[in-house]
Structure formats: C-alpha cells, structure tokens
Amino acid sequence: MIDIPAALTVVILGATPFFEARYAIPAAILYGFSPSTAFALGILGNLLPIIPLLLLLEPVSGWLRVRSATMERFFSWLFERTRNHEDNIRRYGAPALFLFVALPVPVTGTWSGCAAAFVFRIRFRDAVLAIAGGAFVAALITTLPLVGLMNLLGGP
C-alpha cells in the first residue's frame, strides 16, 4: 500500500523550483519508496509545471511590463540581450535546452528551462519535448548512482 501523504509530498517537492526530481527522488527513497516508485513520483512532480509555465510566462511578463516601468526596463534589457545570441539560438535551440535541463546541477532544471525557452522564444512543442526529455535524463542521472550506492551499502 502506498503512503499517499508521503507520495504527494514527493510530487510537490518534484514540482518545486530548486528541488525538482533531483532532490525529490532521494527524499522519496528516504520515505521508504522503492527506487522505481521514487523515480516515478519525482519525475511526475517535475513534469507537472512545464506546460503551465510555458503558457503563462509570456502573458505574465506582458502584464508586468504594462504595470511597472521597472519590469518594462528589465524585460526590454533581457530581450535585447537575447537578440544578440539569435543565431546560436536558431542553430542550437531545443537541443541546447535539452542539455541544459538534463544536467542535474543547481540553477538548471524544468523551471529554468521554461524561463530559457520563453526568453529565447523556443517553439512551445519543441520546448515541452526538450524540457521533459532533459528532466527525465536528469532524474536518471540522479537515481542510478543512488541505487548503485544503496546496493553497494546493502540498502533497500
């Protein structure tokens, strides 16, 4: 029988920026979930915010720009800077986004990937696939060594 409150905690951790699957999976294992269940719960949580973030970042930034001169200056500066890299973005866009999200290090992940997709104007479909694929790889990179270490130490 699955511990529903613990499972929901893991999914919420997986959906939270900075935690995401890379920390939700070890937390799930500490809760007593098997590595495969921990992986499933962590990646589920990590994938949940992708589509809402990609759909909401543009309208929210537009709303902020209209209501705040500071935000207008910030987004104008940001978009001007990204235009300087337009050739590279066209050349490497979604594959680079995939690699960015796939590296399970601080400041990379689905939330940062969604922000990058928005800033660099990567097509929605390409962004969803790249970010989800990267999240899956990052979760594997997190889980497999953990399982190996557990086996080495005689853990569950």
ZIFENPE-V364562 format. One line per field, one symbol per residue. ss: DSSP state (a for helix, b for strand, c for the rest). psi: psi as a letter, one per 40 degrees, with the letter a starting at -180 (. if undefined). burial: b if it has 9 or more other C-alpha atoms within 8 Angstrom, else e. A space follows every 50 residues. Layout:
ss: ???
psi: ???
burial: ???
This chain:
ss: cccaaaaaaaaaaaaccccaaaaaaaaaaaccccaaaaaaaaaaaaaaaa aaaaaaaaaaaaaaaaacaaaaaaaaaaaaaaaccaaaaaaaaaaaaaaa aacccccccaaaaaaaaaaccccaaaaaaaaaaaaaaaaaaaaaaaaaaa aaaccc
psi: hhgdddddddddddehidcaddddddddddeeiidddddddddddddded ddddddddddddddddehddddddddddddddddeddddddecddddddd ddhgiieiaddddddddddefhiddddddddddddddddddddddddddd ddefa.
burial: eeeeebbeebbbbbbbeebbbbbbbbbbbeeebebeebbebbbbbbbbbb eebbeebbeebeebbeeeeebbeebeebbeebeeebeebeeebbeebbbb bbbbeeebbbbbbbbbbbbbebeeebbbebbbbbbbbbbbbbbeebbeeb beeeee
